């Protein structure tokens, strides 16, 4: 039996806010999450700003913080987002005897969560202390002693990308299928799509899905700077993320978590919970090209988009809005535009597309589900998020990018796209729920 898959809860912790209403208000009022870096001293880096989650207190959302005292930044973000989503979906949390009637063996978790922040201070201090200057070589015994004196086993464990799922399981008592994928910037879209397939085919009644990630640390920023992927517009962080603009020079690194609750239509009706939207299609592909470059002809992106439409039983005329990956890099924005033109043909210029990354930054593993939540809100309120900072359009990019202010529109069916390093392409189709 093929089940219809509906969304009954959503939660987010991101640079624009620690809940969905605050995030959405930020998108609608032209706010930006970008600001000078505070999580470490970035003064010597090519990029000295990012989009951080500020003043976040997970105790606002959960009671038993002692159970998560070692949680890394991504895990703590995931707990807040999960608590919001579960409460909206009527799922009990932090209890040994849930009274919500949900079979915990049929409640699963699938996250697209990234590795925890590296313990860089301890690592580099150990290198300095382990150097034998007299013999010009490393003394690995000294290195080990110095490293162990500044770190702890649990902090090392929390670097594993499966740990956010472990914290979510502890929070919710979910004992069903539990998975995690780390397909770069496409991770939480892939997790959501594959979680939907598990629900569709009866492997779970309910799936907690989405993603969590923070790479705002010296090693993370160094890597993206060396790839020349980050904007270096240090004099104006709030205008640095400018997808589809002629002057775009890279993305703004963000962080956060986004969680949605997927379940069978039968489960949602039985429990009597409100249905926010229906997830009808998922497409996934790989460019099989280069690690950091998209294929010039956008073949992987096109394949994933067409697969999602086919899976949803939808035609291009059904799509009212495309939430783009829209990173603000020269390559992504041009190739993604080409993919949309290839798939939508003559209709491409009449389909509004935009990039929320222009406001809350690039949340890496969490970004796809965060953008899916903006799609749910677009359907709920019939309004499209803007592409901010699009003041000098690239003449080679000629789609309707919803520039600089939100737009009222009839929104029933949307396409949400995520494309990651390594050629990972994942696309979701979401539509207004009808009986």
N, C-alpha and C positions, 0 to 999 in steps of 0.2 A: 504494500500500500504506500502511495506517495502522499505524504502529509503536507498541507500548507504550513509555511513557516511565518510566524508573526513576531513582532517586537513588542514587548510589554514593559520594558524598563530601560532607562538610560542614565548614565552618570558620567561626569567629566571633571578632571582636575587639570587645568592648563594655564598658560600665562595670562589669559584674559579673565580667569576666574576659577573658583573652586566648585562650581556647580553649573548645571545647564542654563538656568535663567541668567546668571551673571555673564557667562560666556556669550550667550546669544545677544544680550543687551550690548556687550562690547562690540560684537560684529555689526549690529544695527546702528550704533552711534559712532563708528569710525575710530574705535580705540585700537591701540597697538600694544603688544606685549613686549616689544623690543626696548632694551635699555642697556647701559653699560654693565659689563659682567661683574658680579659680586661674589660668585661662588669660589673663585680663586683669583689670584693676581694675573690678569691677562695683559698687563701693560706692555709686555715685550712681544706680544703676538700680533700677527698681521690683522686679526679681527679682535677688537676689544669689547664687543657687545654680544648679546644673545637675547633670547626670550625665556626668562626664568619664571618658575612658579614661586611667587613670593608670599611670605606670611602664611604659609600653609600649616594647619594644625590638624593632623588626622584624628585627634581626640574629639574634634567637632562631629565626626561621623561614627566613630566606634568607641566602645566603652573599655574593652579589655586590651589596652595598649601594651600591657606587660607581656602579652603573648607575641607581640610583634616588635619588641624593643630593638632587635638587631636588624630589622627590615631596612633594605637599602632605599634610596630615594624613589626608584621606580616602584618597588613593592608598596611603599607607603602611599604613593599616588594611587596605585591600583586599589588599595583598601578603601580609600575615600570614594573613588568612582564606583566601585562595586557596591558599597553600602547604599549609595544613592539609587543605583539601578535596582537593587533588590527590594528596597523599600517601595519604590514605585510599582514594582511587579508583584508585591505582596509575598515576598520570600523572607521568612524569618532568618535573622542572623544572630550570631553570638548566643546561641542557646543549645543545650544538650538535648532538649526535647522540643523540637520545632512543632508548632501547632498549625502550620499552614497546609497540612495535608499532602505535602509533596514527598514522593518517594525519593530519598537521597541517593539511592543507587541508580536512579534515572535522571539525576541532576548532574550535568557534566560541566567541565571547564575547558575552554580552548583560548589561549592567549597568544598574541604575537608580542612577546615581551623580550626586551633586550638584556644584555649582560649588565650587571651592576657596575657602578663607578669603580675604576681601579684605585687601589690604595696607593696613590702615587707618592705621597709624602714619605711613607714607610719604604717604598721601593727605591726611590732615588736617594734617600738618606742611607739606606743599606749599601748602595753602590759606592757612595762617598766613603763610608766607614769601612767598607770591605777592600778598598784599594790599598795594595801594598806598594807604597811609593819607592821604597828602597829597592825592591826587586822588579818593579814595573809590571805587576800582574795582580789579578784579583785573588784575594784570600777568601775563599768561599765559606770557610768556617766563620770568619768575622762577618761576612755578608749575612749569613744565616742568623747569627746571634743578633745582629743589629736589626734585621727585619722582624724577627720574632718578638723583639722587645717593643716594637711599635705597632704591631697588629695582633689580631686574635683569630682563632679558627672560624668563628661564626661570621666575622667580617669577610673572610675569604670565601666561605660557603655562599654568602649573599651575592657574590659576583656571578653565580650561575644563573643563566636566563630562565630556568624553571622555577626560581624561587618566588616570583610574584604569584604564580599559580598555587604554590604551596600555601602562601599566606591567604589567598582567596579561599582555598579549601578549608583552612582552619576557621576562617570567618563564617563560612556558610554551611559547613558540614557536608559539602558536596562530595559524594563518593562514587560518582559515575565516571565516564570516560574523561581523562584529563590529558591534555596535550599542550605543547607550546611549539611555535615555529619562530624562527628569526630570519626572515627573508628581507632583511634590510628595511627600506622605507615602505615596502608593501606588506609588512608582517601582519598588522592587525586587520587589514582587508582580507588577506588570505585566511587568517584564523576565523574571521567572521563567516566567510564564504564556506569554508570547510565545516565549521560548526553547523551552519545551516543545512549542509548535506547530511550530517549525522542526524539532525532532527527530522529532515524530510524523509529519510529512509528508516526511521524508527529505532535508531541506535540510542537515542536519548529522548526524553520528553521535553527537557529544558536544558539549554546550554548558556552558561555565563561566558561571554566572549568579548573580545576587544584587544587592547594592548596597553603596555606601559613601557616607558623608556626615559632615561636621562643620560646624555653623553656630554653634558656640560662639565667637563673636567679637562685637565691639561692634555691627556692622551687623545681624547675625543676631538677636541678642537684642533690639535696638531694634525691629526689625520685628515680632517676636512680642509684645513688650510693648505696642506701639501697637495691635495687634489684640486686646489683652487676652486672649491665648491662654495665657499662662504663669501658673502659680501664683505668688502672691506670699507664700507661707507661709514667709517668710525665717527665722522662729524655729524651724522644724522641717522641714528639707529632706527627711528620710527618710520623713516622713508626708505630704508635699505631694501626691504622685501618688496619688489616691484615686478611681479609676474607679467609677462607679455609686453613689457616696456622695452623701448629701444636701449635704454640705459641700464638695464638689469645687469648685475655683476655677481650674482650668487644668492644663496638662501640665507635666512637667519636661523641659526640653530636654536631649537626650543626643546621642551621636555613636558612630560605629563602622562596622563592615563585617560583612557576612554573605555567604557564598558557598556554593552547592551545585553539585554536578556532576550534570547530567542526561544520560542517554544512552538509546539504544534498548536494549530487552531483549536483542536479538541481540548487540549490541556488548558488553554487560555479561557475557553468558554466554560469548562468545568469549574475552574477556579473563580470565574466571574471578574477577571481583571480587565482593565481598559486595554485596547489594542492601539498602539501608536502608528503602526505601519506594517506592511507585509513585504518580506524579502523574497523576491520571485526569481532572481537570476544570479548566477555566479560564473565568471569566466576566468581562466588562469592559463598562463603560458610562460615560456622563457625565450628570450631573444636568441640564445645560443650564439652570442657574438663576442662582446668584450665585457670585462668586469665592470668598468666604470662608464661605458658608453652605451647609449641606446642605438639600435640598428638604424641606419640612415633612412631606410624606407618605413620605419616604425612597424616592422612586420609583427613583432611580438605584441605590441600594444593593440594593433588592429585585430590580431587573432583573439586576444582576450576579450575585447569589446564585442566582437561578433559572437563569440561563444556565450557571453553573458546574455546578449539579446536572444539568442536561440534558446538558452536554458529557460529564460523568462517567457518564451513564447511571445516576444514583443517585436514590433517593427520600429524602424527609425522614426516614423511619424508619431509613435507613442511617447517618445522621450521629450519631456518639457524642459529639462535642465540637465546640464552635465557639471558635476563637481570635479574639477580637474586636479591632477597631481600638482600642476602649477608651481614649480619650485622657485622660479625667478632665476634659473640658470639659462644661459644662452642655448644650450643643447636641448634640455628638457622641453622648454616652452615651444621651441620651433618644431621639434619632432612630435610632441603631443598635438600641436595644432594640425600637423600633417596627418596624424592618425585620425583625428576627428573628421577632417575633410575626406579622407579615404572611406571611412565607414558611413558617414552621413551624406556624402555626395553633394548634390545641388542644395540640399536642405541645411548644410553645415552652417551657413552664415545666418540662418534664422533660428538656430538653437542657442539660447543663452548659456554661457559657460563662465565660471569664475573660480577664484582660488582663495579660500579662507586662510591659506598660509601667509597671505599678504598682511594679515593682522595678528594671528597667534603664532606665527613662525612654523618651522618644520619640526614636528614632534617625533620624527624618525619612526620607530616601531609603532608608536601610538597614533600616528597621524591619520591613518586610513579610517579608523573607527571614529576619531574625533570629527573627521569630515562627514562620515556617515550620519553622525548626530546632527550636524548642520543641515543635512538633507532631510532628516525627519522633521526638523523645525521648519524648513522651507515648505514642506507639504502641509504641516499643521497650520501655518500662518499665511500660506500663499504669498511668500515674499522671498526674494533671492538675495543671498549674501553678495557683497560687492567684491571686486578686485581692487584693493586700495593701491594708491600711489601710481595709478596708470595715467600719468599726465603727458607722457611722450610716447604714444603707441609706436610699436615697431611696424613700419610700412609693410614688412613681409608677413606680418601676422594680422589677419583681417577678419577674425571671428568677432562675435558679440561677447565681449569679456565682462560685461556689467561693470563698467568703470566707475569707481569712486563713490558710489552711493547704492544702497539697497534698492531693489525694484519690486514693486507689486506685480504679481503674475499668477495665473492659474497653474498650480503645480500639482500634478497627480502622479507622474512617474518620473523618476530621476535615475541617472547613471552616475556612479561614484568610482573614480579611477585612482589606482595607486601603482606606481612603477618604481622598482627598487634597484639599487646597485646589484650587479650580477645578472641583470636582464630579467628580473622577476616582474611579472605583470599580472595584476589582479583587479577585477572589475565586478561591481555589484549593481544589480537593478533593484530598486526599491519603489513601491507604489502605495498610494493611499489605499487603506483597507476598505473593502466592500464585501458584503456577504456573498 
